[in-house]
Amino acid sequence: MAKKTHVEDINRGIYDIVNPENHKYKADKGLTPEIIKEISREKNEPEWMLEYRLQSLEIFHAKPMPKWGADLEDLDIENIVHYVRPNTDMKSSWEEVPEEIKRTFDRLGIPEAEKKSLAGVGAQYDSEVVYHSMREDLKAQGVIYTDMETAVKEHEGIVKQYFMKLITNRDHKFSALHGAVWSGGSFVYVPEGVHVDIPLQSYFRLNAKGAGQFEHTMIIVEKGASLHFIEGCSAPKYSVQNLHAGAVELYVKEDAKLRYSTIENWSRNMYNLNTKRSMVEKNGKIEWVSGSFGSKVSMLYPMSILKGEGAASEFTGITFAAKGQYLDTGTKVVHAAPNTTSIVNSKSISKDGGHAFYRGLLRVTPNAVNVKSTVNCESLMLDNRSKSDTLPIIEIGNNQVDIGHEAKIGRISDETIFYLMSRGISEAEAKAMIVRGFVEPITKELPLEYAVELNNLISLELEGTIG
């Protein structure tokens, strides 16, 4: 029997519409070498990938569950289905995608966004990518944008060089799990000097009940190139556990720039245990824009390793925790070279007894002189039942640094609410105005249609529930 999960959730409209399950292949529950071999056979993978999967499985069984952060005691990994192949192959024409899957992505606005403002789109449904397209002019410049399954076969040399080198299967229990059962995800390669001036986007939809999604995203931006990559995620709610343990590896070479934006909008039966990491070389720059909504539990800390002199990182994040949610999020920055810079702007909101926990690490190595870093964490509680914590860890290995840190935790101001209500604004709208103002620095960093989605998610969270 799959473990039942009590789901405290709002009506999330289009995000909660469930399709009947129609899969070509579905692995048995649990984690055994036989299941891993079956997954690899289904994918027709090279031998080295199967060996990596089996090694990762051994490490997974040997590693303990994390004892810090969110409570994972109720997560029953043996009851999760780790691979569900939808009943379709990947298509390059939207019209060829099966109707029920197409309707799902239509509702989420993916094709419309592609027509208006995207250079390429990938859409993953359960464990595999079902649709992929990219502008012809980018292909002509040597840009590669495809799913990881295709990349393993058609670009094996590049994949083998970079795959799970930034995030290894020995990092923690869930990186080992990912190494064993990963499936789907995006592969992007931008050649030297090429500027992708319109964003690429991948969207991950988990439909299967009691299943996991373990997509692997790998992006390599070569010297002097630039890219904006957007990732969206959602799943309908069920009364059994679902698990998301993806991995994102970002390689930003000399003088290159990558902006990686994501809005994670899982339902509240989801354990979201994702790992994201970037390596930035000389004078390169990584920008993270992160929105964390939904999920029963999240543990997510995008990491920037500033390896080359003059490398830079900027993180802008928003987390919204409501009833029944424990969202443990933040970021990690390692200054491993001189004259590197980082900026962290993190905001969290909690309501109805939700718990938002900011956990950050800023590390400066002994050789990383002339580092400049600013960390700013702000938390807003909408009632007296909610919780908010910040745990910023700063480790400095030399004295030639310029580091500033500021943290604020507070409740929504009764005086401000009273003032707005005295001007004829309802209490609910007054609170919504304050929340929108609080998150405005995040929304302005997103392209217009994603800023609209972020505001819609905030409105969903606020409807009839604050006070």
C-alpha positions as a Markdown table, in Angstrom:
| # | Residue | x | y | z |
|---|---|---|---|---|
| 1 | Met | 0.0 | 0.0 | 0.0 |
| 2 | Ala | 1.3 | 3.5 | -0.9 |
| 3 | Lys | 1.5 | 5.7 | 2.2 |
| 4 | Lys | -1.3 | 8.2 | 2.4 |
| 5 | Thr | -0.3 | 11.8 | 2.8 |
| 6 | His | -2.7 | 14.3 | 4.4 |
| 7 | Val | -2.7 | 17.2 | 1.9 |
| 8 | Glu | -3.5 | 20.7 | 3.0 |
| 9 | Asp | -4.0 | 22.5 | -0.2 |
| 10 | Ile | -5.7 | 25.4 | -2.0 |
| 11 | Asn | -7.7 | 25.0 | -5.2 |
| 12 | Arg | -4.9 | 25.5 | -7.7 |
| 13 | Gly | -7.1 | 25.5 | -10.8 |
| 14 | Ile | -5.4 | 24.4 | -14.0 |
| 15 | Tyr | -2.3 | 23.1 | -12.1 |
| 16 | Asp | -4.5 | 20.4 | -10.4 |
| 17 | Ile | -6.2 | 18.9 | -13.5 |
| 18 | Val | -5.2 | 15.2 | -13.7 |
| 19 | Asn | -5.0 | 13.1 | -16.9 |
| 20 | Pro | -5.8 | 9.4 | -16.9 |
| 21 | Glu | -2.5 | 7.5 | -16.7 |
| 22 | Asn | -1.6 | 6.2 | -20.2 |
| 23 | His | 2.0 | 5.0 | -20.2 |
| 24 | Lys | 4.1 | 2.9 | -22.5 |
| 25 | Tyr | 6.2 | 1.6 | -19.6 |
| 26 | Lys | 6.1 | 1.9 | -15.8 |
| 27 | Ala | 8.7 | 0.5 | -13.5 |
| 28 | Asp | 7.8 | -1.4 | -10.4 |
| 29 | Lys | 7.9 | 0.4 | -7.1 |
| 30 | Gly | 11.1 | 0.4 | -5.1 |
| 31 | Leu | 14.8 | 0.4 | -5.9 |
| 32 | Thr | 16.7 | -2.8 | -6.9 |
| 33 | Pro | 19.5 | -3.4 | -9.4 |
| 34 | Glu | 16.9 | -5.2 | -11.6 |
| 35 | Ile | 14.7 | -2.1 | -11.8 |
| 36 | Ile | 17.8 | 0.1 | -12.6 |
| 37 | Lys | 18.8 | -2.3 | -15.4 |
| 38 | Glu | 15.2 | -2.2 | -16.7 |
| 39 | Ile | 15.2 | 1.6 | -16.8 |
| 40 | Ser | 18.6 | 1.6 | -18.6 |
| 41 | Arg | 17.4 | -1.1 | -21.1 |
| 42 | Glu | 14.3 | 1.0 | -21.8 |
| 43 | Lys | 16.5 | 3.9 | -22.7 |
| 44 | Asn | 19.0 | 1.8 | -24.7 |
| 45 | Glu | 21.9 | 3.5 | -22.9 |
| 46 | Pro | 25.6 | 3.1 | -23.2 |
| 47 | Glu | 27.3 | 0.7 | -20.8 |
| 48 | Trp | 29.1 | 3.5 | -18.8 |
| 49 | Met | 25.7 | 5.0 | -17.9 |
| 50 | Leu | 24.3 | 1.7 | -16.6 |
| 51 | Glu | 27.5 | 1.3 | -14.5 |
| 52 | Tyr | 27.1 | 4.8 | -13.1 |
| 53 | Arg | 23.5 | 4.1 | -12.2 |
| 54 | Leu | 24.3 | 0.8 | -10.4 |
| 55 | Gln | 27.2 | 2.4 | -8.5 |
| 56 | Ser | 24.8 | 5.3 | -7.5 |
| 57 | Leu | 22.2 | 2.8 | -6.2 |
| 58 | Glu | 24.8 | 1.2 | -3.9 |
| 59 | Ile | 25.8 | 4.6 | -2.6 |
| 60 | Phe | 22.1 | 5.5 | -2.1 |
| 61 | His | 21.5 | 2.4 | 0.1 |
| 62 | Ala | 24.7 | 3.1 | 2.1 |
| 63 | Lys | 24.0 | 6.8 | 2.8 |
| 64 | Pro | 21.7 | 7.8 | 5.7 |
| 65 | Met | 18.7 | 10.1 | 5.4 |
| 66 | Pro | 19.6 | 13.8 | 6.3 |
| 67 | Lys | 19.0 | 14.5 | 10.0 |
| 68 | Trp | 19.1 | 18.3 | 9.6 |
| 69 | Gly | 16.5 | 20.6 | 8.0 |
| 70 | Ala | 13.1 | 19.3 | 7.0 |
| 71 | Asp | 11.6 | 16.2 | 8.6 |
| 72 | Leu | 11.9 | 13.4 | 6.0 |
| 73 | Glu | 10.8 | 10.6 | 8.3 |
| 74 | Asp | 7.5 | 10.0 | 6.5 |
| 75 | Leu | 9.1 | 9.8 | 3.0 |
| 76 | Asp | 8.8 | 6.2 | 1.9 |
| 77 | Ile | 11.1 | 5.9 | -1.1 |
| 78 | Glu | 10.4 | 2.2 | -1.6 |
| 79 | Asn | 6.8 | 3.1 | -2.4 |
| 80 | Ile | 7.7 | 5.5 | -5.1 |
| 81 | Val | 7.6 | 4.6 | -8.8 |
| 82 | His | 10.9 | 5.9 | -10.2 |
| 83 | Tyr | 10.3 | 5.7 | -13.9 |
| 84 | Val | 7.1 | 6.3 | -16.0 |
| 85 | Arg | 7.5 | 6.5 | -19.8 |
| 86 | Pro | 4.6 | 8.2 | -21.4 |
| 87 | Asn | 2.9 | 6.6 | -24.4 |
| 88 | Thr | 4.6 | 8.8 | -27.0 |
| 89 | Asp | 8.0 | 9.4 | -28.4 |
| 90 | Met | 9.5 | 12.9 | -28.5 |
| 91 | Lys | 7.9 | 15.2 | -31.1 |
| 92 | Ser | 9.2 | 18.3 | -32.8 |
| 93 | Ser | 5.8 | 19.3 | -34.0 |
| 94 | Trp | 3.3 | 20.4 | -31.3 |
| 95 | Glu | 0.4 | 19.0 | -33.4 |
| 96 | Glu | 1.9 | 15.5 | -33.2 |
| 97 | Val | 1.9 | 15.4 | -29.4 |
| 98 | Pro | -1.0 | 13.2 | -28.0 |
| 99 | Glu | -4.1 | 15.2 | -27.4 |
| 100 | Glu | -4.4 | 14.8 | -23.6 |
| 101 | Ile | -0.7 | 15.7 | -23.0 |
| 102 | Lys | -1.1 | 18.6 | -25.4 |
| 103 | Arg | -4.1 | 19.9 | -23.6 |
| 104 | Thr | -2.2 | 19.9 | -20.3 |
| 105 | Phe | 0.6 | 22.1 | -21.7 |
| 106 | Asp | -1.9 | 24.2 | -23.6 |
| 107 | Arg | -3.6 | 25.0 | -20.3 |
| 108 | Leu | -0.3 | 25.9 | -18.8 |
| 109 | Gly | 0.4 | 28.3 | -21.6 |
| 110 | Ile | 3.5 | 26.6 | -23.0 |
| 111 | Pro | 2.7 | 26.8 | -26.8 |
| 112 | Glu | 1.5 | 30.4 | -26.5 |
| 113 | Ala | 4.6 | 31.4 | -24.6 |
| 114 | Glu | 6.7 | 29.8 | -27.3 |
| 115 | Lys | 5.0 | 31.7 | -30.1 |
| 116 | Lys | 5.4 | 35.0 | -28.3 |
| 117 | Ser | 8.7 | 35.1 | -26.5 |
| 118 | Leu | 10.8 | 31.9 | -26.6 |
| 119 | Ala | 13.6 | 30.7 | -28.8 |
| 120 | Gly | 13.1 | 27.1 | -27.9 |
| 121 | Val | 10.9 | 24.9 | -25.8 |
| 122 | Gly | 11.1 | 21.5 | -24.2 |
| 123 | Ala | 8.2 | 19.8 | -22.4 |
| 124 | Gln | 8.6 | 16.8 | -20.1 |
| 125 | Tyr | 5.7 | 14.7 | -19.0 |
| 126 | Asp | 6.4 | 12.2 | -16.2 |
| 127 | Ser | 9.8 | 10.7 | -16.9 |
| 128 | Glu | 10.5 | 11.7 | -20.5 |
| 129 | Val | 10.5 | 14.8 | -22.7 |
| 130 | Val | 7.5 | 14.6 | -25.2 |
| 131 | Tyr | 8.2 | 17.8 | -27.2 |
| 132 | His | 11.2 | 19.8 | -28.2 |
| 133 | Ser | 11.8 | 22.6 | -30.7 |
| 134 | Met | 14.3 | 25.4 | -31.3 |
| 135 | Arg | 14.7 | 28.3 | -33.8 |
| 136 | Glu | 16.6 | 27.3 | -37.0 |
| 137 | Asp | 18.9 | 30.3 | -36.8 |
| 138 | Leu | 20.2 | 29.1 | -33.4 |
| 139 | Lys | 20.8 | 25.6 | -34.8 |
| 140 | Ala | 22.8 | 27.2 | -37.6 |
| 141 | Gln | 25.0 | 28.9 | -35.0 |
| 142 | Gly | 25.8 | 25.6 | -33.4 |
| 143 | Val | 23.5 | 25.9 | -30.4 |
| 144 | Ile | 22.4 | 22.5 | -29.1 |
| 145 | Tyr | 19.1 | 22.2 | -27.2 |
| 146 | Thr | 17.6 | 18.8 | -26.7 |
| 147 | Asp | 16.5 | 16.3 | -24.1 |
| 148 | Met | 19.2 | 14.5 | -22.0 |
| 149 | Glu | 18.3 | 11.0 | -23.3 |
| 150 | Thr | 19.0 | 12.2 | -26.9 |
| 151 | Ala | 22.2 | 14.0 | -25.7 |
| 152 | Val | 23.6 | 10.8 | -24.1 |
| 153 | Lys | 23.4 | 9.1 | -27.6 |
| 154 | Glu | 24.1 | 12.0 | -30.0 |
| 155 | His | 26.5 | 14.1 | -28.0 |
| 156 | Glu | 28.0 | 11.3 | -25.8 |
| 157 | Gly | 31.5 | 12.8 | -25.6 |
| 158 | Ile | 30.3 | 16.2 | -24.1 |
| 159 | Val | 27.8 | 14.5 | -21.8 |
| 160 | Lys | 30.4 | 12.0 | -20.5 |
| 161 | Gln | 32.9 | 14.9 | -19.8 |
| 162 | Tyr | 30.4 | 16.9 | -17.7 |
| 163 | Phe | 27.7 | 14.5 | -16.4 |
| 164 | Met | 27.5 | 14.6 | -12.6 |
| 165 | Lys | 30.9 | 16.2 | -12.2 |
| 166 | Leu | 29.5 | 19.2 | -10.4 |
| 167 | Ile | 26.9 | 17.2 | -8.5 |
| 168 | Thr | 28.3 | 13.8 | -7.7 |
| 169 | Asn | 26.5 | 10.6 | -6.6 |
| 170 | Arg | 28.5 | 10.9 | -3.3 |
| 171 | Asp | 27.3 | 14.3 | -2.3 |
| 172 | His | 24.2 | 13.2 | -0.4 |
| 173 | Lys | 21.5 | 10.5 | -0.4 |
| 174 | Phe | 19.3 | 12.2 | -2.9 |
| 175 | Ser | 22.1 | 13.0 | -5.4 |
| 176 | Ala | 22.9 | 9.2 | -5.2 |
| 177 | Leu | 19.2 | 8.5 | -5.9 |
| 178 | His | 19.3 | 10.9 | -8.8 |
| 179 | Gly | 22.4 | 9.2 | -10.2 |
| 180 | Ala | 20.6 | 5.8 | -10.1 |
| 181 | Val | 17.2 | 6.8 | -11.6 |
| 182 | Trp | 17.6 | 10.1 | -13.4 |
| 183 | Ser | 15.4 | 10.5 | -16.5 |
| 184 | Gly | 14.5 | 13.3 | -18.9 |
| 185 | Gly | 15.7 | 16.9 | -18.5 |
| 186 | Ser | 17.4 | 19.3 | -20.8 |
| 187 | Phe | 20.8 | 19.5 | -22.5 |
| 188 | Val | 22.0 | 23.0 | -23.7 |
| 189 | Tyr | 25.3 | 23.8 | -25.4 |
| 190 | Val | 26.0 | 27.4 | -26.5 |
| 191 | Pro | 29.2 | 27.7 | -28.6 |
| 192 | Glu | 31.9 | 30.3 | -28.0 |
| 193 | Gly | 30.7 | 33.9 | -28.7 |
| 194 | Val | 27.1 | 33.0 | -29.4 |
| 195 | His | 24.4 | 35.1 | -27.7 |
| 196 | Val | 21.0 | 33.5 | -27.4 |
| 197 | Asp | 19.0 | 36.7 | -27.2 |
| 198 | Ile | 15.6 | 35.1 | -26.5 |
| 199 | Pro | 15.1 | 32.6 | -23.6 |
| 200 | Leu | 14.9 | 28.9 | -23.9 |
| 201 | Gln | 12.4 | 27.1 | -21.7 |
| 202 | Ser | 11.8 | 23.6 | -20.3 |
| 203 | Tyr | 8.6 | 22.7 | -18.5 |
| 204 | Phe | 8.3 | 19.6 | -16.3 |
| 205 | Arg | 4.9 | 18.2 | -15.5 |
| 206 | Leu | 4.5 | 15.2 | -13.2 |
| 207 | Asn | 1.1 | 13.5 | -13.8 |
| 208 | Ala | 1.6 | 10.0 | -12.5 |
| 209 | Lys | 0.3 | 9.2 | -9.0 |
| 210 | Gly | 2.8 | 8.1 | -6.4 |
| 211 | Ala | 5.7 | 8.6 | -8.8 |
| 212 | Gly | 9.0 | 10.5 | -8.8 |
| 213 | Gln | 10.5 | 12.9 | -11.3 |
| 214 | Phe | 14.3 | 12.9 | -11.6 |
| 215 | Glu | 15.2 | 15.1 | -14.6 |
| 216 | His | 18.8 | 16.1 | -15.3 |
| 217 | Thr | 19.5 | 19.5 | -16.7 |
| 218 | Met | 23.0 | 20.2 | -18.1 |
| 219 | Ile | 23.9 | 23.7 | -19.6 |
| 220 | Ile | 27.3 | 24.6 | -21.0 |
| 221 | Val | 27.8 | 28.2 | -22.0 |
| 222 | Glu | 31.2 | 28.5 | -23.7 |
| 223 | Lys | 33.6 | 31.5 | -23.6 |
| 224 | Gly | 32.0 | 34.9 | -24.3 |
| 225 | Ala | 28.5 | 33.4 | -24.9 |
| 226 | Ser | 25.3 | 34.2 | -23.2 |
| 227 | Leu | 21.9 | 32.5 | -22.5 |
| 228 | His | 18.7 | 32.9 | -20.4 |
| 229 | Phe | 17.2 | 29.6 | -19.5 |
| 230 | Ile | 13.7 | 29.3 | -17.9 |
| 231 | Glu | 12.4 | 26.2 | -16.1 |
| 232 | Gly | 8.9 | 25.6 | -14.9 |
| 233 | Cys | 7.5 | 22.7 | -12.8 |
| 234 | Ser | 4.1 | 21.6 | -11.6 |
| 235 | Ala | 2.1 | 18.6 | -10.6 |
| 236 | Pro | -1.5 | 17.9 | -9.5 |
| 237 | Lys | -2.3 | 17.0 | -5.9 |
| 238 | Tyr | -2.8 | 13.4 | -4.7 |
| 239 | Ser | -3.2 | 11.8 | -1.3 |
| 240 | Val | 0.0 | 9.7 | -1.8 |
| 241 | Gln | 3.6 | 10.9 | -1.8 |
| 242 | Asn | 5.3 | 12.2 | -4.9 |
| 243 | Leu | 9.0 | 12.9 | -5.0 |
| 244 | His | 11.1 | 15.3 | -7.1 |
| 245 | Ala | 14.9 | 14.9 | -6.9 |
| 246 | Gly | 16.3 | 16.5 | -10.1 |
| 247 | Ala | 19.7 | 17.8 | -10.7 |
| 248 | Val | 20.9 | 21.0 | -12.5 |
| 249 | Glu | 24.5 | 21.3 | -13.6 |
| 250 | Leu | 25.5 | 24.7 | -15.0 |
| 251 | Tyr | 28.9 | 25.4 | -16.6 |
| 252 | Val | 29.6 | 29.1 | -17.2 |
| 253 | Lys | 33.0 | 29.6 | -19.0 |
| 254 | Glu | 35.3 | 32.6 | -19.3 |
| 255 | Asp | 33.4 | 35.9 | -20.0 |
| 256 | Ala | 30.2 | 34.0 | -20.4 |
| 257 | Lys | 26.8 | 34.8 | -18.8 |
| 258 | Leu | 23.9 | 32.6 | -17.8 |
| 259 | Arg | 20.6 | 33.6 | -16.3 |
| 260 | Tyr | 18.7 | 30.6 | -14.9 |
| 261 | Ser | 15.1 | 31.3 | -13.9 |
| 262 | Thr | 12.7 | 28.8 | -12.3 |
| 263 | Ile | 9.3 | 28.8 | -10.8 |
| 264 | Glu | 8.6 | 25.5 | -8.9 |
| 265 | Asn | 4.9 | 25.1 | -8.3 |
| 266 | Trp | 4.4 | 21.6 | -6.9 |
| 267 | Ser | 1.3 | 20.4 | -5.1 |
| 268 | Arg | 1.4 | 19.7 | -1.4 |
| 269 | Asn | 1.9 | 16.0 | -1.5 |
| 270 | Met | 5.3 | 16.6 | -3.1 |
| 271 | Tyr | 8.7 | 16.2 | -1.5 |
| 272 | Asn | 10.9 | 18.6 | -3.5 |
| 273 | Leu | 14.6 | 17.6 | -2.9 |
| 274 | Asn | 16.3 | 19.2 | -5.8 |
| 275 | Thr | 20.1 | 19.9 | -6.2 |
| 276 | Lys | 21.3 | 22.8 | -8.4 |
| 277 | Arg | 24.9 | 23.9 | -8.9 |
| 278 | Ser | 27.0 | 26.1 | -11.1 |
| 279 | Met | 30.7 | 26.5 | -11.9 |
| 280 | Val | 31.7 | 30.0 | -13.1 |
| 281 | Glu | 35.1 | 30.6 | -14.7 |
| 282 | Lys | 37.1 | 33.9 | -15.2 |
| 283 | Asn | 34.9 | 37.0 | -15.5 |
| 284 | Gly | 31.8 | 34.8 | -16.1 |
| 285 | Lys | 28.5 | 35.5 | -14.4 |
| 286 | Ile | 25.6 | 33.3 | -13.1 |
| 287 | Glu | 22.2 | 34.8 | -12.2 |
| 288 | Trp | 19.7 | 32.7 | -10.4 |
| 289 | Val | 16.0 | 33.8 | -10.2 |
| 290 | Ser | 14.1 | 31.3 | -8.1 |
| 291 | Gly | 10.4 | 31.0 | -7.0 |
| 292 | Ser | 9.5 | 28.2 | -4.6 |
| 293 | Phe | 5.7 | 27.5 | -4.2 |
| 294 | Gly | 3.8 | 24.4 | -3.2 |
| 295 | Ser | 5.2 | 21.1 | -2.0 |
| 296 | Lys | 4.9 | 19.5 | 1.4 |
| 297 | Val | 8.6 | 19.8 | 1.9 |
| 298 | Ser | 11.3 | 21.6 | 0.0 |
| 299 | Met | 15.1 | 21.4 | 0.5 |
| 300 | Leu | 16.7 | 23.5 | -2.2 |
| 301 | Tyr | 19.9 | 25.5 | -2.2 |
| 302 | Pro | 21.2 | 26.6 | -5.6 |
| 303 | Met | 25.0 | 26.8 | -5.4 |
| 304 | Ser | 27.6 | 29.0 | -7.2 |
| 305 | Ile | 31.2 | 28.0 | -7.3 |
| 306 | Leu | 33.2 | 31.1 | -8.4 |
| 307 | Lys | 36.3 | 29.3 | -9.7 |
| 308 | Gly | 37.8 | 32.0 | -11.9 |
| 309 | Glu | 39.2 | 35.4 | -11.1 |
| 310 | Gly | 36.5 | 38.1 | -11.5 |
| 311 | Ala | 33.6 | 35.6 | -11.6 |
| 312 | Ala | 30.2 | 36.8 | -10.3 |
| 313 | Ser | 27.0 | 35.3 | -8.9 |
| 314 | Glu | 23.6 | 36.9 | -8.2 |
| 315 | Phe | 20.8 | 35.1 | -6.5 |
| 316 | Thr | 17.2 | 36.4 | -6.3 |
| 317 | Gly | 14.7 | 34.1 | -4.6 |
| 318 | Ile | 11.2 | 34.0 | -3.2 |
| 319 | Thr | 9.6 | 31.3 | -1.0 |
| 320 | Phe | 6.0 | 31.1 | 0.0 |
| 321 | Ala | 5.1 | 28.6 | 2.8 |
| 322 | Ala | 1.5 | 28.0 | 3.8 |
| 323 | Lys | -0.4 | 25.5 | 6.1 |
| 324 | Gly | 1.2 | 22.1 | 6.1 |
| 325 | Gln | 4.4 | 23.2 | 4.4 |
| 326 | Tyr | 8.0 | 23.3 | 5.5 |
| 327 | Leu | 10.1 | 25.1 | 2.8 |
| 328 | Asp | 13.8 | 25.0 | 3.7 |
| 329 | Thr | 15.5 | 27.0 | 0.9 |
| 330 | Gly | 18.4 | 29.3 | 0.3 |
| 331 | Thr | 21.6 | 29.5 | -1.6 |
| 332 | Lys | 25.3 | 28.6 | -1.4 |
| 333 | Val | 28.2 | 30.7 | -2.8 |
| 334 | Val | 31.9 | 29.6 | -2.7 |
| 335 | His | 34.4 | 32.3 | -3.6 |
| 336 | Ala | 37.3 | 30.2 | -4.8 |
| 337 | Ala | 39.3 | 32.9 | -6.7 |
| 338 | Pro | 40.4 | 36.6 | -6.2 |
| 339 | Asn | 38.2 | 39.6 | -7.1 |
| 340 | Thr | 35.0 | 37.5 | -7.2 |
| 341 | Thr | 31.6 | 39.1 | -6.3 |
| 342 | Ser | 28.2 | 37.8 | -5.1 |
| 343 | Ile | 24.8 | 39.3 | -4.3 |
| 344 | Val | 22.1 | 37.4 | -2.5 |
| 345 | Asn | 18.5 | 38.7 | -2.2 |
| 346 | Ser | 16.2 | 36.2 | -0.6 |
| 347 | Lys | 12.6 | 36.8 | 0.5 |
| 348 | Ser | 10.2 | 34.4 | 2.2 |
| 349 | Ile | 6.6 | 34.6 | 3.2 |
| 350 | Ser | 4.7 | 32.3 | 5.6 |
| 351 | Lys | 1.0 | 32.1 | 6.5 |
| 352 | Asp | -1.5 | 29.8 | 8.2 |
| 353 | Gly | 1.2 | 28.0 | 10.3 |
| 354 | Gly | 3.6 | 27.4 | 7.3 |
| 355 | His | 7.3 | 27.3 | 8.1 |
| 356 | Ala | 9.8 | 29.2 | 5.8 |
| 357 | Phe | 13.5 | 28.5 | 6.6 |
| 358 | Tyr | 16.3 | 30.4 | 4.9 |
| 359 | Arg | 19.6 | 28.4 | 5.0 |
| 360 | Gly | 22.6 | 30.1 | 3.3 |
| 361 | Leu | 26.3 | 29.5 | 3.0 |
| 362 | Leu | 28.9 | 32.0 | 2.0 |
| 363 | Arg | 32.4 | 30.6 | 1.9 |
| 364 | Val | 35.6 | 32.5 | 1.0 |
| 365 | Thr | 38.7 | 30.4 | 0.5 |
| 366 | Pro | 42.1 | 31.6 | 1.8 |
| 367 | Asn | 43.4 | 32.6 | -1.7 |
| 368 | Ala | 40.2 | 34.5 | -2.7 |
| 369 | Val | 41.3 | 38.0 | -1.8 |
| 370 | Asn | 39.4 | 41.2 | -2.7 |
| 371 | Val | 36.0 | 39.4 | -2.5 |
| 372 | Lys | 32.9 | 41.5 | -2.4 |
| 373 | Ser | 29.6 | 40.0 | -1.2 |
| 374 | Thr | 26.2 | 41.3 | -0.1 |
| 375 | Val | 23.6 | 39.0 | 1.5 |
| 376 | Asn | 20.1 | 40.3 | 2.3 |
| 377 | Cys | 17.4 | 38.0 | 3.7 |
| 378 | Glu | 13.9 | 39.3 | 4.5 |
| 379 | Ser | 11.0 | 37.2 | 5.9 |
| 380 | Leu | 7.3 | 38.3 | 6.2 |
| 381 | Met | 4.9 | 36.4 | 8.4 |
| 382 | Leu | 1.2 | 37.0 | 7.7 |
| 383 | Asp | -0.2 | 35.9 | 11.0 |
| 384 | Asn | 0.9 | 34.8 | 14.5 |
| 385 | Arg | 0.8 | 31.0 | 13.7 |
| 386 | Ser | 3.5 | 31.0 | 11.0 |
| 387 | Lys | 7.2 | 30.5 | 11.4 |
| 388 | Ser | 10.2 | 32.0 | 9.8 |
| 389 | Asp | 13.9 | 31.3 | 10.4 |
| 390 | Thr | 17.2 | 32.4 | 8.9 |
| 391 | Leu | 20.4 | 30.5 | 9.2 |
| 392 | Pro | 23.1 | 32.4 | 7.3 |
| 393 | Ile | 26.5 | 30.7 | 7.6 |
| 394 | Ile | 29.6 | 32.8 | 6.6 |
| 395 | Glu | 33.0 | 31.3 | 6.5 |
| 396 | Ile | 35.9 | 33.7 | 5.6 |
| 397 | Gly | 39.4 | 32.4 | 4.9 |
| 398 | Asn | 41.3 | 35.7 | 4.7 |
| 399 | Asn | 41.0 | 39.3 | 5.8 |
| 400 | Gln | 40.9 | 41.1 | 2.4 |
| 401 | Val | 37.2 | 40.9 | 1.9 |
| 402 | Asp | 34.2 | 43.3 | 1.8 |
| 403 | Ile | 31.1 | 41.4 | 3.1 |
| 404 | Gly | 27.7 | 42.8 | 4.1 |
| 405 | His | 24.9 | 40.9 | 5.7 |
| 406 | Glu | 21.4 | 41.9 | 6.6 |
| 407 | Ala | 18.4 | 39.9 | 7.8 |
| 408 | Lys | 14.9 | 41.0 | 8.7 |
| 409 | Ile | 12.0 | 39.0 | 10.1 |
| 410 | Gly | 8.7 | 40.7 | 10.8 |
| 411 | Arg | 4.9 | 40.4 | 10.8 |
| 412 | Ile | 2.7 | 42.2 | 8.4 |
| 413 | Ser | 2.0 | 45.7 | 9.8 |
| 414 | Asp | -1.4 | 46.3 | 11.4 |
| 415 | Glu | -0.9 | 50.0 | 11.0 |
| 416 | Thr | -0.3 | 49.8 | 7.3 |
| 417 | Ile | -3.4 | 47.5 | 6.9 |
| 418 | Phe | -5.5 | 50.0 | 8.9 |
| 419 | Tyr | -4.2 | 52.9 | 6.8 |
| 420 | Leu | -5.1 | 51.2 | 3.5 |
| 421 | Met | -8.5 | 50.1 | 4.8 |
| 422 | Ser | -9.2 | 53.7 | 5.8 |
| 423 | Arg | -8.7 | 54.6 | 2.1 |
| 424 | Gly | -11.5 | 52.2 | 1.1 |
| 425 | Ile | -9.4 | 49.1 | 0.3 |
| 426 | Ser | -10.6 | 45.8 | 1.7 |
| 427 | Glu | -8.5 | 44.0 | 4.3 |
| 428 | Ala | -7.8 | 41.1 | 1.9 |
| 429 | Glu | -6.7 | 43.4 | -0.9 |
| 430 | Ala | -4.6 | 45.5 | 1.5 |
| 431 | Lys | -2.7 | 42.4 | 2.6 |
| 432 | Ala | -2.3 | 41.3 | -1.0 |
| 433 | Met | -0.9 | 44.8 | -2.0 |
| 434 | Ile | 1.7 | 44.5 | 0.8 |
| 435 | Val | 2.7 | 41.0 | -0.3 |
| 436 | Arg | 3.0 | 42.0 | -4.0 |
| 437 | Gly | 5.2 | 45.0 | -3.0 |
| 438 | Phe | 7.3 | 42.7 | -0.9 |
| 439 | Val | 8.0 | 40.3 | -3.8 |
| 440 | Glu | 8.2 | 43.1 | -6.5 |
| 441 | Pro | 12.1 | 42.9 | -6.7 |
| 442 | Ile | 11.7 | 39.2 | -7.7 |
| 443 | Thr | 8.9 | 39.7 | -10.3 |
| 444 | Lys | 10.7 | 42.5 | -12.1 |
| 445 | Glu | 13.6 | 40.0 | -12.7 |
| 446 | Leu | 11.3 | 37.7 | -14.7 |
| 447 | Pro | 10.1 | 38.0 | -18.3 |
| 448 | Leu | 6.6 | 39.5 | -18.4 |
| 449 | Glu | 4.6 | 36.3 | -18.8 |
| 450 | Tyr | 6.4 | 34.6 | -16.0 |
| 451 | Ala | 6.0 | 37.6 | -13.7 |
| 452 | Val | 2.3 | 37.3 | -14.4 |
| 453 | Glu | 2.4 | 33.6 | -13.5 |
| 454 | Leu | 4.3 | 34.4 | -10.2 |
| 455 | Asn | 1.7 | 37.1 | -9.3 |
| 456 | Asn | -1.1 | 34.6 | -10.1 |
| 457 | Leu | 0.5 | 32.0 | -7.8 |
| 458 | Ile | 0.7 | 34.6 | -5.0 |
| 459 | Ser | -3.0 | 35.5 | -5.6 |
| 460 | Leu | -3.9 | 31.8 | -5.4 |
| 461 | Glu | -2.0 | 31.5 | -2.1 |
| 462 | Leu | -3.7 | 34.6 | -0.6 |
| 463 | Glu | -7.3 | 34.0 | -1.7 |
| 464 | Gly | -9.4 | 33.8 | 1.4 |
| 465 | Thr | -6.7 | 32.5 | 3.6 |
| 466 | Ile | -4.9 | 35.4 | 5.4 |
| 467 | Gly | -6.0 | 36.9 | 8.6 |
